[in-house]
Amino acid sequence: MAFDHEKRTAARLLDALENATLSIEDTRPLLEEADPALVYLFFGWLRARYHAGHSASEGVLGRIVDSCTASRKVAAMARDGGRDPIVEWFEETYDYRDLGREELVSLVVEKLEG
């Protein structure tokens, strides 16, 4: 499978945000090293999946806020990543709610690395 290492790294980042498998302090460097488009897309997917009213929304969305508060760089990446042509392509082609976690990671990493 192509880009296995990159997919594992991206999956670890998404897992940290979604399931709190890492502290915000340990998640911050992963976010800061990621592509801004990846950060934007992961935040968008999490927001769509953990909308208001979802039982886990407070924790998941709180980790996004905490990540942006802990690092100006992450906040800027999350904002600036939305202008990437890959994000435009993704949002014109897919609906965040239609993709599972593994499908999202695979699709986005292959597009970013390809």
Secondary structure per residue as TSV (DSSP state, phi and psi in degrees):
chain	resnum	aa	ss	phi	psi
A	1	M	-	360.0	136.2
A	2	A	T	-73.9	142.7
A	3	F	T	61.9	37.5
A	4	D	H	-57.7	-47.2
A	5	H	H	-61.4	-45.5
A	6	E	H	-63.7	-38.3
A	7	K	H	-67.6	-40.6
A	8	R	H	-63.6	-41.8
A	9	T	H	-63.6	-45.1
A	10	A	H	-65.1	-41.2
A	11	A	H	-63.7	-37.7
A	12	R	H	-64.1	-41.8
A	13	L	H	-63.4	-48.3
A	14	L	H	-62.3	-40.7
A	15	D	H	-62.4	-40.3
A	16	A	H	-61.6	-41.9
A	17	L	H	-72.5	-42.2
A	18	E	H	-76.4	-42.0
A	19	N	H	-116.8	7.0
A	20	A	-	56.7	40.3
A	21	T	-	-76.2	-14.4
A	22	L	S	-131.2	154.6
A	23	S	-	-71.4	165.5
A	24	I	H	-60.9	-38.4
A	25	E	H	-60.7	-37.6
A	26	D	H	-82.9	-23.5
A	27	T	H	-79.7	-34.0
A	28	R	H	-52.5	-49.3
A	29	P	H	-64.1	-32.5
A	30	L	H	-64.9	-41.9
A	31	L	H	-65.9	-44.5
A	32	E	H	-65.3	-25.5
A	33	E	H	-90.0	-11.4
A	34	A	S	-78.9	162.9
A	35	D	-	-69.6	136.1
A	36	P	H	-55.6	-34.3
A	37	A	H	-64.9	-39.1
A	38	L	H	-63.3	-45.3
A	39	V	H	-59.7	-48.8
A	40	Y	H	-58.1	-47.4
A	41	L	H	-67.2	-40.2
A	42	F	H	-64.8	-43.7
A	43	F	H	-61.9	-41.9
A	44	G	H	-63.0	-43.0
A	45	W	H	-63.5	-42.8
A	46	L	H	-66.1	-40.6
A	47	R	H	-62.9	-40.9
A	48	A	H	-68.1	-39.4
A	49	R	H	-76.6	-37.6
A	50	Y	T	-111.3	56.9
A	51	H	-	-65.1	167.2
A	52	A	T	-55.3	135.0
A	53	G	T	100.5	-19.6
A	54	H	-	-72.6	140.3
A	55	S	T	-62.4	-24.4
A	56	A	T	-104.8	5.4
A	57	S	H	-61.6	-39.6
A	58	E	H	-59.7	-44.2
A	59	G	H	-69.9	-47.8
A	60	V	H	-66.5	-51.3
A	61	L	H	-67.3	-31.4
A	62	G	H	-63.5	-35.9
A	63	R	H	-68.2	-34.0
A	64	I	H	-64.3	-48.8
A	65	V	H	-60.9	-45.8
A	66	D	H	-61.7	-37.8
A	67	S	H	-65.3	-41.1
A	68	C	H	-72.6	-32.9
A	69	T	H	-71.4	-36.9
A	70	A	H	-73.0	-20.3
A	71	S	-	-146.1	116.4
A	72	R	H	-61.1	-33.5
A	73	K	H	-62.6	-44.4
A	74	V	H	-63.9	-42.6
A	75	A	H	-60.5	-43.5
A	76	A	H	-66.2	-39.5
A	77	M	H	-63.1	-42.9
A	78	A	H	-63.2	-35.9
A	79	R	H	-76.9	-49.8
A	80	D	H	-71.7	-28.9
A	81	G	G	-60.0	-25.9
A	82	G	G	-66.2	-16.1
A	83	R	G	-92.0	-1.2
A	84	D	S	-71.7	138.2
A	85	P	H	-58.8	-27.5
A	86	I	H	-67.8	-36.6
A	87	V	H	-66.0	-42.8
A	88	E	H	-59.8	-47.7
A	89	W	H	-58.1	-47.6
A	90	F	H	-59.5	-50.1
A	91	E	H	-70.7	-23.3
A	92	E	H	-79.5	-24.2
A	93	T	H	-100.9	-33.3
A	94	Y	-	-126.7	159.3
A	95	D	-	-111.0	127.5
A	96	Y	G	-49.9	-40.9
A	97	R	G	-68.3	-17.5
A	98	D	G	-86.5	-10.0
A	99	L	-	-105.2	134.3
A	100	G	-	-79.2	169.8
A	101	R	H	-58.4	-50.8
A	102	E	H	-66.2	-38.4
A	103	E	H	-64.8	-42.1
A	104	L	H	-60.3	-51.3
A	105	V	H	-58.0	-49.7
A	106	S	H	-61.7	-47.6
A	107	L	H	-61.8	-49.5
A	108	V	H	-68.6	-45.1
A	109	V	H	-63.5	-44.2
A	110	E	H	-62.5	-36.8
A	111	K	H	-71.2	-42.3
A	112	L	H	-68.4	-38.5
A	113	E	H	-87.9	-20.9
A	114	G	-	-77.9	360.0
